[in-house]
Every structure is written in C-alpha cells, then in structure tokens.
Amino acid sequence: MKIKKVLTLKSVLTITLLAISTPLYLTLFSPNIFHKKFEKDKPLILRTVQGKEFHLSIQPNQIKIDELEGKIIFLKVFGWDCHYCEKEIPELIKLKNKFEGAFETIALEYQHHSNSKNLELIKEKGINYHLVNGDEHQGFLTYLEKEYKWKGVIPLTIVLNTDGKILAFEVGYKSYSLTSLLQRSLQVCTAEAIEPNQSKESISDEKNISK
C-alpha cells in the first residue's frame, strides 16, 4: 500500500509540474515574445525615438497615417551602417526643409541600433525627420515581407500619397534621386486632384448644352 501511495503522490506531482511548466515554456520560447503579431485589421502605432506616435491604418496597397493625412510621405527602412542609406540622408533633410507643409519622412532603423545610439546619430547628422527603432516594430517589418515580398533589402522607400495610397515601393538604391521621386509623386497627386474637378466641369457643360 505504501508503494502505491508513493507512486500516486509522484504521479500527482509530475502532472502538476507539467501543467505549470508547459505554459511557461510556451511563453518563454514562443516567437511572438520577440516578434509581436501584426494584425492588419487593428490600428498600428509607430513610436519614434524622439517620443512621437503615429497611428497607421493598413489596407491592401494603402498605409494611412492619421497624423500626417494630406501629406506625401516617404516611409523608409534604412540602416546607419548601410552606405547607400547614408547617402540619402542629406537629400531627405533638404526635402523636409523645402516641402515642410506637404511632405514628411518616417524612417525605420533596421540594423539594431539602440535608442540612445539613434538619438546620438540624429543629433550628429542633423536629421529633421522622424526615426523609428525597427527592433521595436518587427510586426510591421514582417508585414512588409509577407504582403509585398520584401526581402530585407535596404534602403526601402515606400511613397504614400495624401490618402495613404502606395504610389511606389522602391527597393534598394536607385540611379534617380529622391527629389525626382518626390516630384513625380507630387505630379501624380496633383493630377488625381484635378481629374474629379474636370469631370464635374464636363458634366455641367453637358447640362448647359442640353438646355
């Protein structure tokens, strides 16, 4: 009888330990503890290292940023140690100064620099646009990989129009400048804004003719 009681006690202890340790194991070793799951139907918040928050609404071919509605946006992924990314920084600073009322840049740092290092480099290089720590927003980067087949090549430039529609998804360094890319984007947005007005005018003209 004593042997049976001991075995029963051991069995109970084993089952109890398994019940406690299993969820702990799943929590510690689940990939979601490091890469938070990104859900397209839920708003996403990008927090900059400068302390600002941007609320994103994600739809197919659209990334709407509530706080920047009405502006053309360069949503970039870059790295401090990427030569071609570094070459773009002075031009982005100039574009921000020139088109401040109509244009913004949000750049996600992709090469695992700490917030303190990011802030140090922002000051050193005189960056006047928004910078986000990519390590803290892995869910969004994973979304870009899955939805747009991005392979992690930087620099990445996603151009958003005033309504968040994706105008361009530029992977890698290009021979043309970011200035020309922005100018083309402005032309597209201007054309889109003019077309509805033109159609209204043509409708009113038809009415006048019919009278």
TORGU-22557 format. One record per residue (C-alpha): x, y, z; chain; residue number from 0; residue in three letters. Coordinates in Angstrom, 2 decimals, always signed. Example, Ala and Ser with C-alpha at 12.3 -4.5 7.8 and 13.67 -1.06 7.14 Angstrom:
<atoms>
<<+12.30; -4.50; +7.80>; "A"; 0; "ALA">
<<+13.67; -1.06; +7.14>; "A"; 1; "SER">
</atoms>
This chain:
<atoms>
<<+0.00; +0.00; +0.00>; "A"; 0; "MET">
<<+2.84; +2.40; +0.86>; "A"; 1; "LYS">
<<+4.42; +1.83; -2.57>; "A"; 2; "ILE">
<<+1.14; +2.60; -4.30>; "A"; 3; "LYS">
<<+0.71; +5.79; -2.25>; "A"; 4; "LYS">
<<+4.23; +6.93; -3.08>; "A"; 5; "VAL">
<<+3.66; +6.26; -6.77>; "A"; 6; "LEU">
<<+0.36; +8.08; -6.69>; "A"; 7; "THR">
<<+1.98; +11.07; -4.97>; "A"; 8; "LEU">
<<+4.79; +11.10; -7.56>; "A"; 9; "LYS">
<<+2.25; +10.96; -10.38>; "A"; 10; "SER">
<<+0.31; +13.90; -8.95>; "A"; 11; "VAL">
<<+3.49; +15.95; -8.53>; "A"; 12; "LEU">
<<+4.62; +15.14; -12.08>; "A"; 13; "THR">
<<+1.27; +16.13; -13.59>; "A"; 14; "ILE">
<<+1.21; +19.35; -11.53>; "A"; 15; "THR">
<<+4.73; +20.32; -12.62>; "A"; 16; "LEU">
<<+3.90; +19.64; -16.26>; "A"; 17; "LEU">
<<+0.76; +21.74; -16.02>; "A"; 18; "ALA">
<<+2.75; +24.65; -14.58>; "A"; 19; "ILE">
<<+5.83; +24.39; -16.78>; "A"; 20; "SER">
<<+4.11; +23.86; -20.16>; "A"; 21; "THR">
<<+2.56; +27.35; -20.47>; "A"; 22; "PRO">
<<+5.76; +28.85; -19.04>; "A"; 23; "LEU">
<<+7.80; +27.04; -21.70>; "A"; 24; "TYR">
<<+5.43; +28.19; -24.45>; "A"; 25; "LEU">
<<+5.65; +31.77; -23.20>; "A"; 26; "THR">
<<+9.43; +31.81; -22.96>; "A"; 27; "LEU">
<<+10.09; +30.15; -26.29>; "A"; 28; "PHE">
<<+7.20; +31.42; -28.39>; "A"; 29; "SER">
<<+8.47; +33.62; -31.25>; "A"; 30; "PRO">
<<+5.71; +36.14; -30.51>; "A"; 31; "ASN">
<<+7.56; +37.17; -27.35>; "A"; 32; "ILE">
<<+10.17; +38.69; -29.68>; "A"; 33; "PHE">
<<+8.08; +39.39; -32.79>; "A"; 34; "HIS">
<<+4.67; +40.72; -31.84>; "A"; 35; "LYS">
<<+1.95; +39.50; -34.16>; "A"; 36; "LYS">
<<+0.77; +42.17; -36.57>; "A"; 37; "PHE">
<<-2.92; +42.17; -37.43>; "A"; 38; "GLU">
<<-3.99; +44.19; -40.45>; "A"; 39; "LYS">
<<-7.48; +44.88; -39.08>; "A"; 40; "ASP">
<<-6.10; +46.59; -35.97>; "A"; 41; "LYS">
<<-4.50; +50.06; -35.87>; "A"; 42; "PRO">
<<-0.72; +50.02; -35.66>; "A"; 43; "LEU">
<<+1.28; +52.56; -33.69>; "A"; 44; "ILE">
<<+4.78; +53.58; -34.74>; "A"; 45; "LEU">
<<+6.67; +55.21; -31.86>; "A"; 46; "ARG">
<<+9.63; +57.34; -32.82>; "A"; 47; "THR">
<<+12.81; +57.53; -30.78>; "A"; 48; "VAL">
<<+12.03; +61.25; -30.45>; "A"; 49; "GLN">
<<+8.87; +60.35; -28.50>; "A"; 50; "GLY">
<<+6.12; +60.87; -31.11>; "A"; 51; "LYS">
<<+3.39; +58.38; -32.01>; "A"; 52; "GLU">
<<+1.87; +57.74; -35.43>; "A"; 53; "PHE">
<<-1.31; +55.70; -35.86>; "A"; 54; "HIS">
<<-1.42; +53.60; -39.03>; "A"; 55; "LEU">
<<-4.46; +52.05; -40.70>; "A"; 56; "SER">
<<-3.43; +49.23; -43.03>; "A"; 57; "ILE">
<<-5.33; +48.12; -46.14>; "A"; 58; "GLN">
<<-4.14; +46.41; -49.35>; "A"; 59; "PRO">
<<-1.95; +48.95; -51.20>; "A"; 60; "ASN">
<<-2.64; +51.58; -48.57>; "A"; 61; "GLN">
<<-0.88; +52.66; -45.37>; "A"; 62; "ILE">
<<-2.77; +55.59; -43.93>; "A"; 63; "LYS">
<<-1.06; +57.62; -41.21>; "A"; 64; "ILE">
<<-3.68; +59.60; -39.31>; "A"; 65; "ASP">
<<-1.39; +62.36; -38.04>; "A"; 66; "GLU">
<<+0.05; +63.04; -41.50>; "A"; 67; "LEU">
<<-3.13; +62.94; -43.58>; "A"; 68; "GLU">
<<-2.95; +65.32; -46.52>; "A"; 69; "GLY">
<<+0.83; +64.98; -46.93>; "A"; 70; "LYS">
<<+3.00; +62.90; -49.23>; "A"; 71; "ILE">
<<+5.09; +60.53; -47.11>; "A"; 72; "ILE">
<<+8.31; +58.64; -47.61>; "A"; 73; "PHE">
<<+8.06; +55.61; -45.33>; "A"; 74; "LEU">
<<+11.63; +54.31; -45.32>; "A"; 75; "LYS">
<<+13.57; +51.35; -43.95>; "A"; 76; "VAL">
<<+17.29; +52.07; -43.63>; "A"; 77; "PHE">
<<+20.41; +51.30; -41.60>; "A"; 78; "GLY">
<<+23.12; +53.54; -40.20>; "A"; 79; "TRP">
<<+25.78; +51.14; -41.46>; "A"; 80; "ASP">
<<+24.33; +50.99; -44.99>; "A"; 81; "CYS">
<<+26.41; +53.13; -47.36>; "A"; 82; "HIS">
<<+23.58; +53.83; -49.78>; "A"; 83; "TYR">
<<+21.19; +54.65; -46.93>; "A"; 84; "CYS">
<<+23.69; +57.16; -45.56>; "A"; 85; "GLU">
<<+23.95; +58.83; -48.99>; "A"; 86; "LYS">
<<+20.21; +59.55; -48.92>; "A"; 87; "GLU">
<<+20.19; +61.33; -45.54>; "A"; 88; "ILE">
<<+21.31; +64.82; -46.72>; "A"; 89; "PRO">
<<+18.73; +64.77; -49.51>; "A"; 90; "GLU">
<<+15.94; +63.76; -47.12>; "A"; 91; "LEU">
<<+16.91; +66.65; -44.82>; "A"; 92; "ILE">
<<+16.76; +69.11; -47.76>; "A"; 93; "LYS">
<<+13.38; +67.76; -48.95>; "A"; 94; "LEU">
<<+11.92; +68.15; -45.45>; "A"; 95; "LYS">
<<+13.07; +71.78; -45.35>; "A"; 96; "ASN">
<<+11.82; +72.56; -48.87>; "A"; 97; "LYS">
<<+8.41; +70.85; -48.71>; "A"; 98; "PHE">
<<+7.71; +71.04; -44.98>; "A"; 99; "GLU">
<<+3.99; +71.68; -45.31>; "A"; 100; "GLY">
<<+3.36; +68.96; -47.88>; "A"; 101; "ALA">
<<+5.93; +66.26; -47.19>; "A"; 102; "PHE">
<<+7.15; +64.05; -44.33>; "A"; 103; "GLU">
<<+9.57; +61.16; -43.83>; "A"; 104; "THR">
<<+9.33; +58.34; -41.30>; "A"; 105; "ILE">
<<+12.42; +56.12; -41.29>; "A"; 106; "ALA">
<<+12.67; +52.74; -39.53>; "A"; 107; "LEU">
<<+16.22; +51.88; -38.49>; "A"; 108; "GLU">
<<+16.86; +48.24; -39.45>; "A"; 109; "TYR">
<<+20.35; +47.46; -38.16>; "A"; 110; "GLN">
<<+19.64; +47.03; -34.45>; "A"; 111; "HIS">
<<+20.97; +50.28; -33.02>; "A"; 112; "HIS">
<<+19.76; +51.26; -29.55>; "A"; 113; "SER">
<<+17.51; +54.23; -28.95>; "A"; 114; "ASN">
<<+20.35; +56.14; -27.31>; "A"; 115; "SER">
<<+22.60; +55.50; -30.34>; "A"; 116; "LYS">
<<+19.82; +56.51; -32.72>; "A"; 117; "ASN">
<<+19.33; +59.78; -30.84>; "A"; 118; "LEU">
<<+23.08; +60.39; -30.88>; "A"; 119; "GLU">
<<+23.25; +59.91; -34.66>; "A"; 120; "LEU">
<<+20.15; +62.04; -35.24>; "A"; 121; "ILE">
<<+21.88; +64.92; -33.49>; "A"; 122; "LYS">
<<+25.22; +64.27; -35.18>; "A"; 123; "GLU">
<<+23.76; +64.26; -38.70>; "A"; 124; "LYS">
<<+21.19; +67.00; -38.14>; "A"; 125; "GLY">
<<+18.21; +64.81; -39.05>; "A"; 126; "ILE">
<<+14.93; +66.74; -39.07>; "A"; 127; "ASN">
<<+12.53; +63.89; -39.85>; "A"; 128; "TYR">
<<+11.00; +61.08; -37.79>; "A"; 129; "HIS">
<<+13.03; +58.00; -36.86>; "A"; 130; "LEU">
<<+11.71; +54.69; -35.51>; "A"; 131; "VAL">
<<+13.60; +51.82; -33.87>; "A"; 132; "ASN">
<<+12.94; +48.86; -36.17>; "A"; 133; "GLY">
<<+13.64; +46.31; -33.42>; "A"; 134; "ASP">
<<+10.56; +47.60; -31.58>; "A"; 135; "GLU">
<<+8.32; +47.24; -34.66>; "A"; 136; "HIS">
<<+9.16; +43.79; -36.02>; "A"; 137; "GLN">
<<+5.49; +43.08; -36.67>; "A"; 138; "GLY">
<<+5.27; +45.85; -39.26>; "A"; 139; "PHE">
<<+8.52; +44.78; -40.94>; "A"; 140; "LEU">
<<+7.24; +41.19; -41.12>; "A"; 141; "THR">
<<+4.04; +42.50; -42.69>; "A"; 142; "TYR">
<<+6.07; +44.18; -45.44>; "A"; 143; "LEU">
<<+7.91; +40.90; -46.05>; "A"; 144; "GLU">
<<+4.71; +38.87; -46.34>; "A"; 145; "LYS">
<<+2.43; +41.35; -48.08>; "A"; 146; "GLU">
<<+4.91; +42.90; -50.53>; "A"; 147; "TYR">
<<+7.56; +40.14; -50.76>; "A"; 148; "LYS">
<<+10.22; +42.46; -49.38>; "A"; 149; "TRP">
<<+13.44; +40.51; -48.78>; "A"; 150; "LYS">
<<+15.02; +42.87; -46.26>; "A"; 151; "GLY">
<<+17.00; +44.85; -48.86>; "A"; 152; "VAL">
<<+17.69; +48.44; -47.81>; "A"; 153; "ILE">
<<+17.21; +51.25; -48.44>; "A"; 154; "PRO">
<<+13.48; +50.73; -48.91>; "A"; 155; "LEU">
<<+11.30; +53.69; -49.88>; "A"; 156; "THR">
<<+7.51; +53.42; -49.77>; "A"; 157; "ILE">
<<+5.84; +56.51; -51.21>; "A"; 158; "VAL">
<<+2.37; +57.27; -49.84>; "A"; 159; "LEU">
<<+0.03; +59.82; -51.37>; "A"; 160; "ASN">
<<-2.13; +62.22; -49.35>; "A"; 161; "THR">
<<-4.69; +59.45; -48.65>; "A"; 162; "ASP">
<<-2.11; +56.78; -47.83>; "A"; 163; "GLY">
<<-2.29; +55.01; -51.19>; "A"; 164; "LYS">
<<+1.04; +53.41; -52.11>; "A"; 165; "ILE">
<<+2.43; +55.20; -55.16>; "A"; 166; "LEU">
<<+5.82; +53.46; -55.21>; "A"; 167; "ALA">
<<+7.63; +50.61; -53.46>; "A"; 168; "PHE">
<<+11.29; +51.23; -54.23>; "A"; 169; "GLU">
<<+13.74; +48.53; -53.07>; "A"; 170; "VAL">
<<+17.47; +49.26; -52.99>; "A"; 171; "GLY">
<<+19.45; +52.26; -54.16>; "A"; 172; "TYR">
<<+18.28; +53.81; -57.43>; "A"; 173; "LYS">
<<+20.08; +55.86; -60.06>; "A"; 174; "SER">
<<+17.44; +58.59; -59.86>; "A"; 175; "TYR">
<<+17.22; +60.89; -56.88>; "A"; 176; "SER">
<<+14.68; +61.00; -54.07>; "A"; 177; "LEU">
<<+13.93; +64.55; -55.21>; "A"; 178; "THR">
<<+12.80; +63.32; -58.64>; "A"; 179; "SER">
<<+10.77; +60.57; -56.95>; "A"; 180; "LEU">
<<+9.01; +63.17; -54.80>; "A"; 181; "LEU">
<<+8.42; +65.47; -57.79>; "A"; 182; "GLN">
<<+6.79; +62.62; -59.75>; "A"; 183; "ARG">
<<+4.66; +61.78; -56.71>; "A"; 184; "SER">
<<+3.52; +65.41; -56.43>; "A"; 185; "LEU">
<<+2.58; +65.39; -60.11>; "A"; 186; "GLN">
<<+0.52; +62.21; -59.66>; "A"; 187; "VAL">
<<-1.27; +63.65; -56.62>; "A"; 188; "CYS">
<<-1.97; +66.91; -58.47>; "A"; 189; "THR">
<<-3.37; +65.01; -61.46>; "A"; 190; "ALA">
<<-5.60; +62.92; -59.18>; "A"; 191; "GLU">
<<-6.90; +66.09; -57.51>; "A"; 192; "ALA">
<<-7.63; +67.81; -60.86>; "A"; 193; "ILE">
<<-9.43; +64.89; -62.54>; "A"; 194; "GLU">
<<-12.58; +64.94; -60.32>; "A"; 195; "PRO">
<<-12.92; +68.72; -60.87>; "A"; 196; "ASN">
<<-12.55; +68.28; -64.61>; "A"; 197; "GLN">
<<-15.25; +65.61; -64.67>; "A"; 198; "SER">
<<-17.61; +67.91; -62.72>; "A"; 199; "LYS">
<<-16.97; +70.74; -65.17>; "A"; 200; "GLU">
<<-17.64; +68.48; -68.15>; "A"; 201; "SER">
<<-20.92; +67.33; -66.60>; "A"; 202; "ILE">
<<-22.04; +70.94; -66.04>; "A"; 203; "SER">
<<-21.08; +71.79; -69.64>; "A"; 204; "ASP">
<<-23.22; +68.90; -70.93>; "A"; 205; "GLU">
<<-26.17; +70.19; -68.91>; "A"; 206; "LYS">
<<-25.78; +73.67; -70.39>; "A"; 207; "ASN">
<<-25.63; +72.22; -73.90>; "A"; 208; "ILE">
<<-28.76; +70.14; -73.33>; "A"; 209; "SER">
<<-30.65; +73.26; -72.25>; "A"; 210; "LYS">
</atoms>
